């Protein structure tokens, strides 16, 4: 059986960009929001040896982050919840559009 889930998070996506000490709590909030949503869909991680595809769509209204940093932040935040190691990700699609609120969607699919 192939695991597939589509997550929707109404928050700024986590990023791997460096943050100032005053931004640390905000970054933790972004990671926690994603991890809570992921835990609602995945009771256990996709096993090692199974590849994963991520499709990320970001609706941004207030910030202009670097897409590569967003992909890295999301991949790191999902490790241990959705998959055991982010090296299991072998396919990534990222798109960004203007939105009225900060929100993003992540579609996660096992690749057999």
N, CA, C and O atoms as a GROMACS GRO file, in nm:
protein
  448
    1UNK      N    1   0.084  -0.118   0.000
    1UNK     CA    2   0.000   0.000   0.000
    1UNK      C    3   0.089   0.125   0.000
    1UNK      O    4   0.184   0.135   0.078
    2UNK      N    5   0.058   0.218  -0.086
    2UNK     CA    6   0.135   0.341  -0.096
    2UNK      C    7   0.076   0.446  -0.002
    2UNK      O    8  -0.043   0.475  -0.007
    3UNK      N    9   0.161   0.501   0.083
    3UNK     CA   10   0.116   0.609   0.171
    3UNK      C   11   0.112   0.738   0.092
    3UNK      O   12   0.204   0.769   0.016
    4UNK      N   13   0.004   0.813   0.111
    4UNK     CA   14  -0.009   0.943   0.049
    4UNK      C   15  -0.087   1.032   0.143
    4UNK      O   16  -0.184   0.988   0.204
    5UNK      N   17  -0.045   1.155   0.156
    5UNK     CA   18  -0.118   1.251   0.240
    5UNK      C   19  -0.099   1.389   0.181
    5UNK      O   20   0.003   1.420   0.119
    6UNK      N   21  -0.199   1.472   0.201
    6UNK     CA   22  -0.188   1.613   0.163
    6UNK      C   23  -0.210   1.696   0.289
    6UNK      O   24  -0.318   1.694   0.348
    7UNK      N   25  -0.107   1.768   0.329
    7UNK     CA   26  -0.111   1.850   0.448
    7UNK      C   27  -0.141   1.995   0.409
    7UNK      O   28  -0.097   2.042   0.304
    8UNK      N   29  -0.216   2.064   0.493
    8UNK     CA   30  -0.242   2.207   0.472
    8UNK      C   31  -0.211   2.278   0.602
    8UNK      O   32  -0.268   2.246   0.707
    9UNK      N   33  -0.121   2.374   0.596
    9UNK     CA   34  -0.078   2.446   0.715
    9UNK      C   35  -0.098   2.595   0.692
    9UNK      O   36  -0.046   2.651   0.596
   10UNK      N   37  -0.173   2.659   0.779
   10UNK     CA   38  -0.197   2.804   0.771
   10UNK      C   39  -0.093   2.875   0.856
   10UNK      O   40  -0.121   2.919   0.968
   11UNK      N   41   0.023   2.886   0.803
   11UNK     CA   42   0.136   2.946   0.873
   11UNK      C   43   0.248   2.963   0.772
   11UNK      O   44   0.241   2.906   0.663
   12UNK      N   45   0.349   3.040   0.804
   12UNK     CA   46   0.468   3.050   0.721
   12UNK      C   47   0.543   2.917   0.728
   12UNK      O   48   0.555   2.860   0.836
   13UNK      N   49   0.593   2.866   0.615
   13UNK     CA   50   0.667   2.739   0.621
   13UNK      C   51   0.801   2.756   0.691
   13UNK      O   52   0.860   2.864   0.689
   14UNK      N   53   0.850   2.648   0.754
   14UNK     CA   54   0.982   2.656   0.816
   14UNK      C   55   1.089   2.672   0.708
   14UNK      O   56   1.070   2.630   0.594
   15UNK      N   57   1.198   2.732   0.746
   15UNK     CA   58   1.308   2.757   0.652
   15UNK      C   59   1.439   2.719   0.720
   15UNK      O   60   1.449   2.722   0.843
   16UNK      N   61   1.538   2.685   0.639
   16UNK     CA   62   1.669   2.654   0.697
   16UNK      C   63   1.759   2.777   0.698
   16UNK      O   64   1.876   2.768   0.735
   17UNK      N   65   1.704   2.891   0.658
   17UNK     CA   66   1.786   3.013   0.660
   17UNK      C   67   1.822   3.049   0.804
   17UNK      O   68   1.749   3.015   0.898
   18UNK      N   69   1.932   3.116   0.819
   18UNK     CA   70   1.976   3.156   0.953
   18UNK      C   71   1.880   3.258   1.011
   18UNK      O   72   1.828   3.344   0.939
   19UNK      N   73   1.859   3.249   1.141
   19UNK     CA   74   1.770   3.342   1.208
   19UNK      C   75   1.846   3.414   1.320
   19UNK      O   76   1.945   3.364   1.372
   20UNK      N   77   1.796   3.529   1.353
   20UNK     CA   78   1.853   3.603   1.466
   20UNK      C   79   1.797   3.544   1.595
   20UNK      O   80   1.696   3.474   1.591
   21UNK      N   81   1.860   3.571   1.708
   21UNK     CA   82   1.806   3.519   1.834
   21UNK      C   83   1.660   3.557   1.858
   21UNK      O   84   1.585   3.479   1.918
   22UNK      N   85   1.619   3.674   1.814
   22UNK     CA   86   1.480   3.715   1.835
   22UNK      C   87   1.381   3.638   1.746
   22UNK      O   88   1.261   3.638   1.773
   23UNK      N   89   1.431   3.572   1.641
   23UNK     CA   90   1.344   3.498   1.550
   23UNK      C   91   1.334   3.349   1.583
   23UNK      O   92   1.257   3.277   1.520
   24UNK      N   93   1.409   3.302   1.680
   24UNK     CA   94   1.414   3.159   1.712
   24UNK      C   95   1.277   3.106   1.752
   24UNK      O   96   1.236   3.001   1.703
   25UNK      N   97   1.205   3.174   1.839
   25UNK     CA   98   1.073   3.128   1.884
   25UNK      C   99   0.974   3.122   1.768
   25UNK      O  100   0.893   3.030   1.758
   26UNK      N  101   0.982   3.221   1.680
   26UNK     CA  102   0.893   3.222   1.564
   26UNK      C  103   0.922   3.102   1.473
   26UNK      O  104   0.829   3.039   1.423
   27UNK      N  105   1.049   3.072   1.453
   27UNK     CA  106   1.087   2.957   1.370
   27UNK      C  107   1.037   2.827   1.432
   27UNK      O  108   0.989   2.739   1.361
   28UNK      N  109   1.048   2.813   1.564
   28UNK     CA  110   0.998   2.694   1.634
   28UNK      C  111   0.847   2.679   1.612
   28UNK      O  112   0.797   2.568   1.595
   29UNK      N  113   0.775   2.791   1.614
   29UNK     CA  114   0.630   2.790   1.592
   29UNK      C  115   0.598   2.735   1.454
   29UNK      O  116   0.504   2.657   1.438
   30UNK      N  117   0.675   2.775   1.353
   30UNK     CA  118   0.653   2.728   1.217
   30UNK      C  119   0.676   2.577   1.206
   30UNK      O  120   0.598   2.505   1.144
   31UNK      N  121   0.785   2.530   1.269
   31UNK     CA  122   0.817   2.386   1.267
   31UNK      C  123   0.710   2.306   1.341
   31UNK      O  124   0.664   2.203   1.292
   32UNK      N  125   0.669   2.354   1.459
   32UNK     CA  126   0.568   2.283   1.538
   32UNK      C  127   0.435   2.272   1.465
   32UNK      O  128   0.369   2.168   1.474
   33UNK      N  129   0.395   2.376   1.394
   33UNK     CA  130   0.269   2.372   1.319
   33UNK      C  131   0.273   2.262   1.213
   33UNK      O  132   0.176   2.188   1.197
   34UNK      N  133   0.384   2.253   1.142
   34UNK     CA  134   0.399   2.150   1.039
   34UNK      C  135   0.404   2.011   1.102
   34UNK      O  136   0.339   1.919   1.052
   35UNK      N  137   0.478   1.994   1.208
   35UNK     CA  138   0.491   1.862   1.270
   35UNK      C  139   0.358   1.814   1.329
   35UNK      O  140   0.328   1.695   1.320
   36UNK      N  141   0.280   1.903   1.387
   36UNK     CA  142   0.147   1.864   1.439
   36UNK      C  143   0.058   1.812   1.326
   36UNK      O  144  -0.007   1.708   1.340
   37UNK      N  145   0.057   1.883   1.215
   37UNK     CA  146  -0.025   1.840   1.101
   37UNK      C  147   0.024   1.707   1.045
   37UNK      O  148  -0.057   1.621   1.010
   38UNK      N  149   0.154   1.689   1.036
   38UNK     CA  150   0.210   1.564   0.984
   38UNK      C  151   0.175   1.446   1.074
   38UNK      O  152   0.145   1.338   1.024
   39UNK      N  153   0.178   1.466   1.205
   39UNK     CA  154   0.146   1.358   1.299
   39UNK      C  155   0.000   1.317   1.290
   39UNK      O  156  -0.035   1.204   1.326
   40UNK      N  157  -0.086   1.406   1.242
   40UNK     CA  158  -0.227   1.370   1.220
   40UNK      C  159  -0.245   1.274   1.104
   40UNK      O  160  -0.344   1.202   1.097
   41UNK      N  161  -0.149   1.272   1.013
   41UNK     CA  162  -0.159   1.189   0.893
   41UNK      C  163  -0.068   1.067   0.896
   41UNK      O  164  -0.098   0.967   0.830
   42UNK      N  165   0.040   1.072   0.970
   42UNK     CA  166   0.137   0.963   0.972
   42UNK      C  167   0.156   0.913   1.114
   42UNK      O  168   0.210   0.984   1.199
   43UNK      N  169   0.112   0.792   1.139
   43UNK     CA  170   0.129   0.731   1.272
   43UNK      C  171   0.268   0.673   1.288
   43UNK      O  172   0.317   0.657   1.400
   44UNK      N  173   0.331   0.641   1.176
   44UNK     CA  174   0.470   0.593   1.178
   44UNK      C  175   0.537   0.640   1.049
   44UNK      O  176   0.471   0.662   0.948
   45UNK      N  177   0.669   0.656   1.053
   45UNK     CA  178   0.741   0.704   0.935
   45UNK      C  179   0.741   0.600   0.822
   45UNK      O  180   0.732   0.480   0.846
   46UNK      N  181   0.752   0.650   0.700
   46UNK     CA  182   0.771   0.563   0.584
   46UNK      C  183   0.906   0.494   0.604
   46UNK      O  184   1.005   0.561   0.633
   47UNK      N  185   0.910   0.360   0.588
   47UNK     CA  186   1.033   0.287   0.621
   47UNK      C  187   1.151   0.320   0.530
   47UNK      O  188   1.135   0.359   0.414
   48UNK      N  189   1.270   0.304   0.587
   48UNK     CA  190   1.395   0.323   0.513
   48UNK      C  191   1.392   0.230   0.390
   48UNK      O  192   1.340   0.119   0.398
   49UNK      N  193   1.446   0.276   0.281
   49UNK     CA  194   1.446   0.196   0.159
   49UNK      C  195   1.330   0.231   0.067
   49UNK      O  196   1.327   0.189  -0.048
   50UNK      N  197   1.234   0.308   0.118
   50UNK     CA  198   1.122   0.354   0.036
   50UNK      C  199   1.144   0.501   0.005
   50UNK      O  200   1.165   0.582   0.095
   51UNK      N  201   1.138   0.534  -0.124
   51UNK     CA  202   1.159   0.673  -0.165
   51UNK      C  203   1.031   0.754  -0.150
   51UNK      O  204   0.921   0.699  -0.146
   52UNK      N  205   1.048   0.885  -0.142
   52UNK     CA  206   0.937   0.976  -0.115
   52UNK      C  207   0.940   1.091  -0.216
   52UNK      O  208   1.046   1.139  -0.256
   53UNK      N  209   0.820   1.133  -0.256
   53UNK     CA  210   0.804   1.252  -0.341
   53UNK      C  211   0.730   1.357  -0.261
   53UNK      O  212   0.629   1.328  -0.197
   54UNK      N  213   0.781   1.482  -0.263
   54UNK     CA  214   0.716   1.595  -0.199
   54UNK      C  215   0.672   1.695  -0.306
   54UNK      O  216   0.749   1.729  -0.396
   55UNK      N  217   0.548   1.740  -0.296
   55UNK     CA  218   0.499   1.850  -0.378
   55UNK      C  219   0.459   1.961  -0.280
   55UNK      O  220   0.372   1.942  -0.196
   56UNK      N  221   0.524   2.074  -0.291
   56UNK     CA  222   0.503   2.186  -0.198
   56UNK      C  223   0.449   2.305  -0.276
   56UNK      O  224   0.506   2.348  -0.376
   57UNK      N  225   0.337   2.358  -0.228
   57UNK     CA  226   0.280   2.479  -0.286
   57UNK      C  227   0.266   2.582  -0.175
   57UNK      O  228   0.199   2.557  -0.075
   58UNK      N  229   0.328   2.696  -0.193
   58UNK     CA  230   0.332   2.800  -0.091
   58UNK      C  231   0.252   2.920  -0.138
   58UNK      O  232   0.281   2.978  -0.243
   59UNK      N  233   0.150   2.958  -0.060
   59UNK     CA  234   0.074   3.079  -0.085
   59UNK      C  235   0.124   3.186   0.011
   59UNK      O  236   0.090   3.183   0.129
   60UNK      N  237   0.202   3.278  -0.039
   60UNK     CA  238   0.269   3.376   0.048
   60UNK      C  239   0.204   3.512   0.035
   60UNK      O  240   0.167   3.555  -0.074
   61UNK      N  241   0.191   3.579   0.151
   61UNK     CA  242   0.133   3.714   0.147
   61UNK      C  243   0.223   3.819   0.207
   61UNK      O  244   0.208   3.937   0.175
   62UNK      N  245   0.317   3.781   0.293
   62UNK     CA  246   0.392   3.886   0.362
   62UNK      C  247   0.544   3.874   0.351
   62UNK      O  248   0.614   3.972   0.375
   63UNK      N  249   0.595   3.760   0.315
   63UNK     CA  250   0.740   3.744   0.312
   63UNK      C  251   0.784   3.688   0.179
   63UNK      O  252   0.706   3.631   0.103
   64UNK      N  253   0.909   3.706   0.152
   64UNK     CA  254   0.965   3.652   0.030
   64UNK      C  255   1.088   3.570   0.067
   64UNK      O  256   1.201   3.618   0.064
   65UNK      N  257   1.064   3.444   0.102
   65UNK     CA  258   1.173   3.354   0.138
   65UNK      C  259   1.234   3.291   0.014
   65UNK      O  260   1.174   3.292  -0.093
   66UNK      N  261   1.351   3.237   0.031
   66UNK     CA  262   1.418   3.161  -0.072
   66UNK      C  263   1.354   3.021  -0.077
   66UNK      O  264   1.350   2.952   0.025
   67UNK      N  265   1.305   2.981  -0.194
   67UNK     CA  266   1.238   2.852  -0.209
   67UNK      C  267   1.323   2.734  -0.166
   67UNK      O  268   1.270   2.638  -0.109
   68UNK      N  269   1.452   2.738  -0.192
   68UNK     CA  270   1.540   2.628  -0.154
   68UNK      C  271   1.546   2.615  -0.002
   68UNK      O  272   1.547   2.504   0.051
   69UNK      N  273   1.551   2.727   0.069
   69UNK     CA  274   1.552   2.724   0.216
   69UNK      C  275   1.421   2.669   0.271
   69UNK      O  276   1.420   2.599   0.372
   70UNK      N  277   1.310   2.701   0.205
   70UNK     CA  278   1.180   2.649   0.248
   70UNK      C  279   1.174   2.498   0.230
   70UNK      O  280   1.132   2.426   0.320
   71UNK      N  281   1.217   2.450   0.114
   71UNK     CA  282   1.217   2.305   0.089
   71UNK      C  283   1.303   2.234   0.194
   71UNK      O  284   1.262   2.132   0.248
   72UNK      N  285   1.420   2.288   0.223
   72UNK     CA  286   1.508   2.228   0.324
   72UNK      C  287   1.447   2.231   0.463
   72UNK      O  288   1.458   2.133   0.538
   73UNK      N  289   1.382   2.341   0.499
   73UNK     CA  290   1.318   2.351   0.630
   73UNK      C  291   1.204   2.252   0.646
   73UNK      O  292   1.189   2.190   0.752
   74UNK      N  293   1.124   2.235   0.540
   74UNK     CA  294   1.014   2.139   0.544
   74UNK      C  295   1.069   1.997   0.551
   74UNK      O  296   1.022   1.916   0.631
   75UNK      N  297   1.169   1.966   0.468
   75UNK     CA  298   1.228   1.831   0.468
   75UNK      C  299   1.283   1.796   0.606
   75UNK      O  300   1.262   1.685   0.654
   76UNK      N  301   1.353   1.889   0.669
   76UNK     CA  302   1.409   1.864   0.802
   76UNK      C  303   1.300   1.845   0.907
   76UNK      O  304   1.310   1.757   0.993
   77UNK      N  305   1.196   1.927   0.901
   77UNK     CA  306   1.088   1.920   1.001
   77UNK      C  307   1.010   1.789   0.994
   77UNK      O  308   0.959   1.742   1.095
   78UNK      N  309   1.001   1.730   0.875
   78UNK     CA  310   0.922   1.606   0.858
   78UNK      C  311   1.002   1.479   0.890
   78UNK      O  312   0.945   1.371   0.901
   79UNK      N  313   1.133   1.493   0.905
   79UNK     CA  314   1.218   1.377   0.931
   79UNK      C  315   1.182   1.314   1.065
   79UNK      O  316   1.170   1.384   1.166
   80UNK      N  317   1.165   1.184   1.066
   80UNK     CA  318   1.129   1.110   1.187
   80UNK      C  319   0.979   1.100   1.209
   80UNK      O  320   0.934   1.023   1.293
   81UNK      N  321   0.901   1.178   1.133
   81UNK     CA  322   0.756   1.174   1.143
   81UNK      C  323   0.696   1.112   1.016
   81UNK      O  324   0.616   1.019   1.022
   82UNK      N  325   0.738   1.165   0.901
   82UNK     CA  326   0.686   1.117   0.773
   82UNK      C  327   0.779   1.012   0.714
   82UNK      O  328   0.733   0.912   0.659
   83UNK      N  329   0.908   1.034   0.724
   83UNK     CA  330   1.009   0.940   0.676
   83UNK      C  331   1.120   0.936   0.780
   83UNK      O  332   1.132   1.025   0.863
   84UNK      N  333   1.201   0.832   0.773
   84UNK     CA  334   1.307   0.818   0.872
   84UNK      C  335   1.424   0.912   0.846
   84UNK      O  336   1.487   0.962   0.940
   85UNK      N  337   1.453   0.936   0.718
   85UNK     CA  338   1.567   1.020   0.682
   85UNK      C  339   1.530   1.099   0.558
   85UNK      O  340   1.472   1.044   0.465
   86UNK      N  341   1.563   1.228   0.555
   86UNK     CA  342   1.526   1.307   0.438
   86UNK      C  343   1.602   1.266   0.312
   86UNK      O  344   1.573   1.317   0.204
   87UNK      N  345   1.697   1.176   0.324
   87UNK     CA  346   1.762   1.118   0.205
   87UNK      C  347   1.666   1.030   0.125
   87UNK      O  348   1.693   0.996   0.010
   88UNK      N  349   1.553   0.995   0.187
   88UNK     CA  350   1.451   0.916   0.117
   88UNK      C  351   1.377   1.000   0.012
   88UNK      O  352   1.311   0.944  -0.075
   89UNK      N  353   1.388   1.132   0.021
   89UNK     CA  354   1.322   1.219  -0.076
   89UNK      C  355   1.402   1.216  -0.205
   89UNK      O  356   1.518   1.256  -0.209
   90UNK      N  357   1.338   1.167  -0.311
   90UNK     CA  358   1.406   1.158  -0.440
   90UNK      C  359   1.340   1.244  -0.547
   90UNK      O  360   1.391   1.255  -0.659
   91UNK      N  361   1.227   1.304  -0.513
   91UNK     CA  362   1.158   1.391  -0.608
   91UNK      C  363   1.091   1.505  -0.531
   91UNK      O  364   1.022   1.481  -0.432
   92UNK      N  365   1.113   1.628  -0.577
   92UNK     CA  366   1.055   1.746  -0.513
   92UNK      C  367   1.001   1.839  -0.620
   92UNK      O  368   1.067   1.866  -0.721
   93UNK      N  369   0.879   1.888  -0.597
   93UNK     CA  370   0.820   1.992  -0.682
   93UNK      C  371   0.782   2.107  -0.590
   93UNK      O  372   0.716   2.086  -0.488
   94UNK      N  373   0.823   2.228  -0.625
   94UNK     CA  374   0.796   2.345  -0.542
   94UNK      C  375   0.736   2.455  -0.629
   94UNK      O  376   0.787   2.485  -0.737
   95UNK      N  377   0.627   2.514  -0.580
   95UNK     CA  378   0.570   2.630  -0.649
   95UNK      C  379   0.527   2.731  -0.545
   95UNK      O  380   0.497   2.698  -0.430
   96UNK      N  381   0.524   2.856  -0.588
   96UNK     CA  382   0.490   2.965  -0.498
   96UNK      C  383   0.396   3.060  -0.571
   96UNK      O  384   0.411   3.086  -0.690
   97UNK      N  385   0.299   3.112  -0.496
   97UNK     CA  386   0.206   3.208  -0.554
   97UNK      C  387   0.171   3.311  -0.447
   97UNK      O  388   0.187   3.285  -0.328
   98UNK      N  389   0.123   3.426  -0.489
   98UNK     CA  390   0.076   3.526  -0.394
   98UNK      C  391  -0.056   3.480  -0.335
   98UNK      O  392  -0.138   3.420  -0.404
   99UNK      N  393  -0.076   3.507  -0.209
   99UNK     CA  394  -0.199   3.467  -0.142
   99UNK      C  395  -0.246   3.576  -0.047
   99UNK      O  396  -0.178   3.677  -0.027
  100UNK      N  397  -0.363   3.553   0.010
  100UNK     CA  398  -0.418   3.650   0.106
  100UNK      C  399  -0.374   3.618   0.249
  100UNK      O  400  -0.378   3.705   0.336
  101UNK      N  401  -0.333   3.494   0.272
  101UNK     CA  402  -0.282   3.452   0.402
  101UNK      C  403  -0.157   3.367   0.380
  101UNK      O  404  -0.136   3.314   0.270
  102UNK      N  405  -0.076   3.356   0.484
  102UNK     CA  406   0.039   3.266   0.478
  102UNK      C  407  -0.013   3.124   0.493
  102UNK      O  408  -0.071   3.090   0.597
  103UNK      N  409   0.007   3.040   0.393
  103UNK     CA  410  -0.034   2.900   0.401
  103UNK      C  411   0.043   2.820   0.298
  103UNK      O  412   0.095   2.873   0.200
  104UNK      N  413   0.049   2.690   0.322
  104UNK     CA  414   0.114   2.603   0.225
  104UNK      C  415   0.056   2.463   0.233
  104UNK      O  416  -0.002   2.422   0.334
  105UNK      N  417   0.074   2.392   0.124
  105UNK     CA  418   0.027   2.255   0.111
  105UNK      C  419   0.146   2.168   0.077
  105UNK      O  420   0.235   2.207   0.002
  106UNK      N  421   0.147   2.049   0.135
  106UNK     CA  422   0.251   1.951   0.104
  106UNK      C  423   0.182   1.819   0.071
  106UNK      O  424   0.107   1.765   0.152
  107UNK      N  425   0.209   1.770  -0.046
  107UNK     CA  426   0.160   1.636  -0.082
  107UNK      C  427   0.278   1.542  -0.071
  107UNK      O  428   0.384   1.566  -0.128
  108UNK      N  429   0.259   1.435   0.004
  108UNK     CA  430   0.365   1.338   0.030
  108UNK      C  431   0.321   1.203  -0.026
  108UNK      O  432   0.213   1.154   0.005
  109UNK      N  433   0.406   1.145  -0.110
  109UNK     CA  434   0.372   1.017  -0.172
  109UNK      C  435   0.493   0.925  -0.166
  109UNK      O  436   0.606   0.967  -0.191
  110UNK      N  437   0.468   0.800  -0.133
  110UNK     CA  438   0.573   0.697  -0.144
  110UNK      C  439   0.595   0.668  -0.291
  110UNK      O  440   0.500   0.666  -0.370
  111UNK      N  441   0.719   0.647  -0.328
  111UNK     CA  442   0.752   0.604  -0.464
  111UNK      C  443   0.795   0.459  -0.455
  111UNK      O  444   0.896   0.427  -0.392
  112UNK      N  445   0.720   0.372  -0.516
  112UNK     CA  446   0.753   0.228  -0.512
  112UNK      C  447   0.839   0.190  -0.630
  112UNK      O  448   0.876   0.073  -0.644
   0.00000   0.00000   0.00000
